Amino acid sequence: MIRGISLEKLKDINWNHLYCFYEVAKVQSLKKGAQIIGTSSPTLSEQLKRLENKFNMKLFNRSSKGLTLTQEGMQLFERTKGIFEEGSKLLEHFSEDVVGGYPVSIGIEETISHDLATEFASQYWDLYTQYGTVNTLRQVGHDILVDNLLQGYIDWGISLRKPKRKSLEVAEIGSFELVFCCSKDLYGKFRDHKDLLVNIPFAESNWDKTLNKVIYQHLRKNGIVPKEKVYSDHLDFVHKLCARGRCVMFLPKNPLEDYEGIKTFRVGEPIRMSLYAIWKKSDEGLISIRKLEELIQAKLSNVPERYEDVDLQIEVSDVSDELLK
């Protein structure tokens, strides 16, 4: 029931009018909305008025400068976004045409290798931007990521592990090396790196279980058992302790990063980890997944052509020349 108007069933709404409202609300322009839908401005205006009458509420403020959403209009727009964005996905599932028009949510497993994951997601934005926006969501662990993917809460994910579900597809998107770290002064006081790892408190995260497991397997392989461990959910806290010589930690090796006050080192063979993109096989027809597969094929080093071109977003957002300098 909306303001005394009976809307007991879905059939009580004219869905075409609702769709017209959605397109106009997106661009905040009757003229642009009419061009998108393929109708005339007067016809579209009449359809919007009928929707307002049905709901018995004003959805737009109309002035000589154009249209703006009322508070009720903003609430309705937020509701209709989910409906018609999901409708675009539905069309792509049952059609060979590229529809787009919906945002993508990427679940990224919480890990210290975030640089590689976020760089991949950033490049994906450039490939997908003409079809919609890209959101990233932190995933506490691999199992949670997989569960959110299967339930449709995220569109695809980035994880340190390959999934076991047959309904999921996976591909490696890159790899990184893990190195041990300590303060430069502390490093210079030990004759053997192994004694450093044994006698100084060794820091690990409470949430990065996969990396912790890999690290301790490596330590055992090299006959190293730390006498004391430090647990923390805050990487910056551990990093500060490490720089002051209070603990030893591990980090992904980044040749472009300046590890100020910290010495990185290896023990035994290099420790390499892979990052994987994961998506549902049933979604492979969607443009969101086709662009993901395109980026995987291109490899992370081959950035999109317009990666640093500001004009790309201006063009895709259909910004009027009147607003630009």
Residue pairs with C-beta under 8 A, 6 or more apart in sequence:
1 7
2 55
2 56
2 57
3 55
3 56
3 57
4 56
5 54
5 55
5 56
6 12
7 13
7 54
13 54
14 50
14 51
14 54
16 47
17 47
17 48
17 50
17 51
17 54
18 51
18 80
18 83
19 37
19 80
19 84
20 33
20 37
20 44
20 47
20 48
20 51
21 48
21 51
21 59
21 76
21 77
21 80
22 77
22 80
22 81
22 83
22 84
23 33
23 36
23 37
24 30
24 33
24 44
24 48
24 60
24 67
25 59
25 69
25 73
25 76
25 77
25 80
26 33
26 77
27 33
27 36
27 318
28 66
28 67
28 68
28 69
29 66
29 67
30 41
30 44
30 45
30 48
30 66
30 67
31 41
32 318
33 44
34 40
34 41
34 43
34 44
37 44
48 59
48 60
51 59
52 58
52 59
52 60
55 72
55 76
57 70
57 72
58 70
58 72
58 73
59 69
59 70
59 72
59 73
59 76
60 67
60 68
60 69
60 70
60 73
61 67
61 68
61 69
61 70
69 77
84 101
85 101
85 102
85 103
85 132
86 102
88 99
88 100
88 101
88 102
89 99
89 102
89 286
91 97
91 99
92 98
92 99
92 285
92 286
92 287
93 282
93 283
93 285
93 286
96 285
98 131
98 287
99 287
100 130
100 131
100 132
100 287
101 131
101 132
102 131
102 132
102 288
103 132
103 133
103 134
103 135
104 124
104 128
104 132
104 133
104 134
104 135
104 155
104 156
104 288
105 135
105 136
105 137
105 153
105 154
105 155
106 121
106 124
106 134
106 135
106 136
106 137
106 154
106 155
106 156
106 157
106 158
107 136
107 137
107 138
107 139
107 145
107 148
107 149
107 153
107 154
107 156
107 157
107 158
108 114
108 117
108 118
108 121
108 136
108 137
108 138
108 139
108 157
108 158
109 117
109 139
109 141
109 142
109 145
109 157
109 158
109 159
109 160
110 138
110 139
110 140
110 141
110 207
110 208
111 117
111 160
111 208
111 210
111 211
112 205
112 208
112 211
112 235
112 250
112 251
112 252
113 160
113 176
113 211
113 252
113 273
113 275
115 252
115 254
116 173
116 174
116 176
116 252
116 275
116 300
117 158
117 275
118 136
119 300
120 158
120 173
120 174
120 275
120 277
120 295
120 300
121 134
121 136
121 158
123 295
123 300
123 303
123 304
123 307
124 134
124 291
124 292
124 295
125 133
125 134
126 303
126 304
126 306
126 307
126 312
127 291
127 294
127 295
127 304
128 134
128 287
128 288
128 291
129 312
129 313
129 316
130 316
131 287
131 288
131 291
132 288
137 148
137 153
137 154
139 145
139 148
139 154
139 157
139 159
140 207
141 207
141 209
142 159
142 160
142 161
142 163
142 210
145 154
145 157
145 159
145 278
146 157
146 159
146 163
146 165
146 168
146 278
148 154
148 157
149 156
149 157
149 168
149 278
149 279
149 280
150 165
150 167
150 168
150 280
155 279
155 283
155 286
155 288
155 289
156 277
156 278
156 279
156 280
156 283
156 288
156 289
156 292
157 277
157 278
157 279
158 173
158 275
158 276
158 277
158 278
159 275
159 276
159 278
160 210
160 211
160 273
160 274
160 275
160 276
161 210
161 276
162 170
162 276
162 278
163 170
163 278
167 280
167 281
167 282
168 278
168 279
168 280
168 281
169 278
169 279
169 280
169 281
169 284
170 276
170 277
170 278
171 276
171 277
171 293
171 296
172 274
172 275
172 276
172 277
173 275
173 276
173 277
173 295
173 296
173 300
174 274
174 275
174 300
175 272
175 273
175 274
175 275
176 252
176 253
176 254
176 272
176 273
176 275
177 252
177 253
177 270
177 271
177 272
177 273
178 211
178 214
178 215
178 250
178 251
178 252
178 253
178 271
178 272
178 273
179 250
179 251
179 252
179 253
179 264
179 265
179 266
179 271
180 193
180 197
180 248
180 249
180 250
180 264
180 265
180 266
180 267
181 242
181 248
181 249
181 250
181 251
181 259
181 262
181 263
181 264
181 265
182 196
182 200
182 242
182 245
182 247
182 248
182 249
182 262
182 263
182 265
183 242
183 243
183 244
183 245
183 261
183 262
183 263
184 261
184 262
184 263
185 245
186 196
186 200
186 245
186 263
187 196
187 263
187 265
190 196
193 265
193 266
193 267
194 222
194 223
194 224
194 267
196 248
197 219
197 224
197 226
197 248
197 267
198 224
198 225
198 226
198 227
199 227
200 247
200 248
201 226
201 228
201 229
201 230
201 246
201 247
201 248
202 226
202 228
202 229
202 230
202 247
202 248
202 249
203 229
203 230
203 231
203 232
203 238
203 241
203 242
203 247
203 248
203 249
204 212
204 215
204 229
204 230
204 231
205 211
205 212
205 231
205 232
205 233
205 235
205 238
206 231
206 232
206 233
207 233
211 250
211 273
214 271
214 273
215 250
215 271
218 267
218 268
218 271
219 225
219 226
219 267
221 268
222 267
222 268
224 267
226 248
230 238
230 241
230 247
232 238
238 247
238 249
239 249
239 262
241 247
242 248
242 249
242 262
243 260
243 261
243 262
251 259
251 264
252 273
253 264
277 292
277 296
279 289
279 292
283 289
284 290
284 293
298 304
306 312
314 324
